[in-house]
């Protein structure tokens, strides 16, 4: 039984930033995704026994991960590696996907991890710096041999010769298709309705898409992390319970959001980068989690300060005999509270008004100090995006053109921030 919330029709008429600028809804920054399931004839695949061992890809991935964890280093770049067969690689990932999706009942987390590890192992093989040139060379030789045969006329003479640029542009097409199928398989596994997305599953999925340089689905998966209904078995059937996406426990971990943002920037996908910021740093769950994680202890200490100050003032009044104890206690209590209050106020103002870390994106005038502190992660992420997609030279800041960057500028402005504020630009102050 599939939950109706899982069957969403993607919007293809607006890009990510335009949708955020024109539609002001609670669930912002929904990534416009193409249909992941390709229309192909269904193939009956034998169901994998539940007690079967891990696949070869999973074993390779686990052994590689354990080797890197034990040594703390990557495999040397010059070390020869086995060149994978693309057809066998796709077939292995496809079998794992079909076997996992064909299971009945609620899958255990370990089963989901095994399926995702197969995709991760495929991603490691495909994107390895020592294997990829060999794959491209094999594809180039195959295409060259086929094109040479097709370019002969009936007398055995060459008709035409394709340019090297055309051959090189067509060379990675098959490899890109395999990468896309691995990415689609990982997406189908983690979005399977009976799968409950745990932090470990989410981090592994982000690692896979970051390795494949396919960050397009990350904003939607971040949304599903907090909104996906919880599967429950009741009476032999699976029922789904809606969860509150604004709970602090449903916030995407900061390190995962940062890794996803780096992947989107590496892929030069501005749409995905903005979606990651919106569904990660700008979500209510992330804000609440930040308050609980960073502000709960200081606020609790500040709330307990009056009681601690009174106890300290009472003890200090015992060391004097110039006035009665109640008057001495009151004076000491007022002095301690004044010192703590003034010092804490100066510290809060210093923290919330610090701008040394700001490069291109700054706060608009009038933004409350509490909002500056709460949304600093969001501002820093947008600053990172602006620096990555704009000019690298500081004297060219503000000269970017194009519809995408102008949409980014307007989006940042609507967020209560300013991109390239003139007063703070290099050489414009004073």
N, C-alpha and C positions, 0 to 999 in steps of 0.2 A: 504494500500500500504506500503510495507516495503522497506526501503532504502537499496540499495545493499551493503552499507558499514557495515550494521548491520550483514549480513550473512557472518561470517568469519569462515573459517575452522581452527580448532586448530591444532597446531603442537605438536605432542606427541613424536618426536624423540629426542628432546633436552630438558634438564632442563633449568631453568631460567638463572643460572649463565653461563652455557656453551653457551647458545644462545647469551648472552651479550658479551662473550669473542670472539666468532667466527664470529658474524654478526655485522658489524659496520654500522647501519642504523639509520636514524633520530628517528624513533619510536623504541627505545630500550626497553628491559625488558617487552615484551608482554608475559603475563602469559599463559602457555600452559594449556588450560582448557578443561576438558572433556565436552561432550555435555550435557547441563543442562536438556533439555527436554527429559524425559524418554519415551521409545517406549511402549506405552500402548494403548489399545482401547479407542477411543474417546467417551466421555460420554456427552450427552446433558444435560446441566445444565440450569435451568430456569434463565433468566436474572434478576438480582436484580433491583428493581425499584430505580431510581435515588434519590428518596426522602426517602429511607428507613433509619432507624436509624443505629447506629454503632452496630457491633457484640458484643457478650458477652465478647470475648477476648479483643476487643478494649476497652470496658468499664472498664474491670479489669485493663488493662494496664494504662489507663488514670487516674483511681482512685489511683492506686499504685504510679504513678509518681507524682500526686498532693500531696499525703500524704507524700512522701519523700521530696518534695520541701517545704512543709509547716513546717514539723518537722525538716528537715535537717538530718534525721537519717534513717537507713534501718529498715526493719521489724525485730524484735528480732528473734534470731536464734532458740530459744526454743518455739516460738509460733507455734501452730499446724496449718497446712495449708491443704486445700483440695487437694487430690491426683487426678490429671487429668486423664481422660480416653484417652489413646493414640489414639485409633481409632477415637473417636469424635474429638480429637485435630487435627489429620491429615485431617479429613473430613472438619472441619471448615476452616482450612488454604487453602485446595484445593478449596472449594467453593468460598472463597474470591479471590483466584488467577484466577479461571476460569471466575468469574463474572467481574473482572476488565479487564482481557485481552479481553473479549467479547464485551466491550463497543465500540460504534462508536464515531468518532470524537476525539478531543483533550481532554484528561482528565484534570480536574482542579487539582491544587496542593493539595487541601484539600482531594480530592478523593484518590490521590496517598498516602498521609500521612495516611489516614484511612486504606488502604490496608497494608501498611508497619507496622502500629501500631498493626494490627492483628498478623503479624509475630513476632513483638517484644513482644507481650503479650504471644505468644506461647513459645518464647525463654525464657522469664522470668519464666514461669511455669516449663519448662523442665530442666533448669539449676539452679533452686533454690536449695540452699544447704540443705534445710529441706525436699524438695519434692523428690529430686533425689534418696536418699537412699530408700525411700518407693517404688518408681517405680522399682528400681533394685530388691528389696525384693519381690514385686509382680511378677515380671518376673521370678525370681529364683524359687518361689513356683510353678508357672504354669509349668515351664520347668521340675521341679523335679517330679511333679505328672504325667506328660505325659511320662517322661522317665521311671518312675517306672512301668507304665502299659506296655510300649513297651519292657521292659527288662524281662518280665515273659514268660516262655515257655508254652507249651500247658498243662503242669501239674500244672501250677501255681507257679513254682519255678523260682527264679531269675537266669538269664543267666550270666550276668556280671554287674559290678557296675562301672560307670564312676568315674574318679578321681575328687576331688573337684576343682583342678586347671582347668580341662576341663569345668566344669560347670560354674565356675566363669568367664572364658574367653568368654563363649557363652552368659552369662547373659546380658551384655549391647548391644548385637548385635541389638535387636529390637529397643532399645532406640536410638542407633546411627542412625538407618535407619530413625526414625522419625525426628531426628535433621537434617539429610541430606535433608529430604523433605522440612522442614521449610526453610532451607538455600536456596534451589533451588527455592522455591516460591518467596522469597525476591529478588533473583537475576533476575528471570523472570519479576517481576514487575518493577524493576528499569531500566532494559535494554529494556523494551518495547519501540519500536521506537517512538510512539507519546509522550512519557514521556520526559519532559525537566528536567534534573537533576539540582536542585537548591542546594545551600549549606545546607539548612535544610534537604532535602531528603538525601543528601550524608551523613550527620552526623548521621541520624537515621539508614541508611543502615549499616554504620560502627559499630554502637552500636549493631545492631542485629547480625552481623557476629562475632563481638568480644565476645558477650555474648554466642554465640553458639560455639565459638572456631573454626571457619571456615573461616580463612583469605585468602583462596586460590583465591577467585574472586576479592579481593580488588585491586590488581594492574590493572586489566582490567577495573574495574569501575572507577578508578582514570583516566585512559586514556580516557574513554568515557566522563568523566566530562568536558574535554576540547575539545574533537574531535567529540562528538556526534552531528549530524546535528540538527539544530533547526527546529522544526515542525511549519509550517504555514498553515493556512486554506485559500485557494484561489479557488474561484469558486465552493465551495462545496466539494473540495478534499483537502487532506493533501499533502503539498509539503514540502520538506526538504531543508534547506539552510545550506551550509557548513560554519563552523565557524573556526576562527584562533585559533589553540591550544596554540599558543605562547603568546597570550594576557595576560596581568597581571591579568585581571579579571577572567581568566580561571584557575588560580592557585588554587590548593587544599589548604584550610586553614591549617596553621601549626599545630594547635591543633588536627585536624582530622588526619593528617599524623602521628602524634605522637601516637594517640590512636590506629590507625591501626597497627603501628609498634609494640606497646606493645602487641596487640592481636596475631601477628605473632610470636613474641618471646615466648609468653605463650604457643602457640600451637606447639612450636619447629619446625616451618616450615621455614627453611632457604631460600628456593626458594621464598616464598611469602614475606619474610622480605626484601630480596634484590630487588624484584620487586616493593615493596612499596617505597623504597628509590629512585629507579630509576625514577618511575613515579610521585613521590612527590617532594622530595627535589632537585633532579637533573634535573628537567624539566626547560625549558627556561621560562615558565610562572611563576614558583615559583621564579626564580632568578630575573626576572623583577619586580615581586610584592615586593620582599624584597628590591630592590633598591628604588622603589617608597615609600615604607613604612618606611624605616629606613635611607636612604641616601639622599632623596630629600630635607628635611629641612636643614641638615648640609651643603650640597652642595650649596643650595640657599643662606644660610647665608654667606658662604665663598665667593660666587660670589658678594654679596652685600657689602662685607667688604671694598673694596677700596673706594666706594662712601661714606660709613659711616666714614671711616678714614679721608677722605679729609674734610668732614664737621666738624669733630672733630678738625682736625688740623687748619682749618680756625678760629674756635672759640678760640682755644688756642693761636693763634698768636695775639689776641687782648689784652692779658694779659702781654705783654712784650713791651719794648721800646728800646732794645739794637740793634735791626736790623730792616730792613724794613719788612713789613708784608708778602710779597711774599716769601722772604728767610726763614722766620720763619715758614711759612706754609709748604714749601717744606721739611724742616728738620723734623718738627713734623709728616708730612705725611709719610716720609720714616721710621722714628722710629716706628710709630704705625704699619705699614705694616710689618716691620721686626719682631716685637714682635709677631703679630698675625700669621705670616707665620711660624716662627720657632716653636712656641708653638703648632700650629696645626699639623705640621710635626711630632714632637715628640709624640703627642697624637695618630696620625694615626699609627706610627710605633709600639707604645706600644700595641695598640689594635690588630693589625694584626699579631704581632709576639708572642702574649701571648700563652703559651702552658701548663699552669697549669691544664687546664681542660682535657688534652689529657692523655689517659691511655695506649692504645695499638696501636691505629692508629694515625700516625703523618704525616706531610707533607714531601714530598720528597724534597731534596735540589734543589734549583732553581725555586721553585714554586713562581710566582709573588705574592706580598702582596695583591693586589686587588682580586686575585683568592682565596687566603686564607680566606679573609673576606666573599666573596660572597658565597663560598662553605663550610663554616664552619658547617652549619646545616647538609649537606651531610656527612661530615667527622665525626661529632659527632654521627650520626645515625649508620654509619659503625663501629665506635668504640663501640657503645652499642651492636651491633650484635656480634662483635668479643668477647666481654666480656661475652655475654650471652651463646654463643655456644661453647666457649673454656673453658679451665680450669679456675676455680675460684681462685686458688692459684697463686700468682704472680710469685713464683719461678718456676712454670711450664709453664710460657708463652713461646711460640715458640716450644713446644714439641707436639702440637696436630698433629694427623695423620688422614688419611682418605681422600677420594677423594673430599668430600664436602668442608672440611675446606681448603684443598689445592687449590680448585677452588676459594674459597673466598679470599684466600691470593693473588692469581694471579689477581683476579678482582680488589682488592684494589690497587695493584701495577699499573695496567693499568689506574687507576683513578688519578695517580699522588700522591699517598700516600704510606706509608710503614707500614706494620703490624709488630709489635715487632722489631723496629729499635734497633740494638744491643747497640749503644752508649747511648741510653736513657733507657735501661732496668735496673732494680734494681740490684745494685752490679757490673755493667759493666762500669760505668763512673769513670773517674779519673785514 
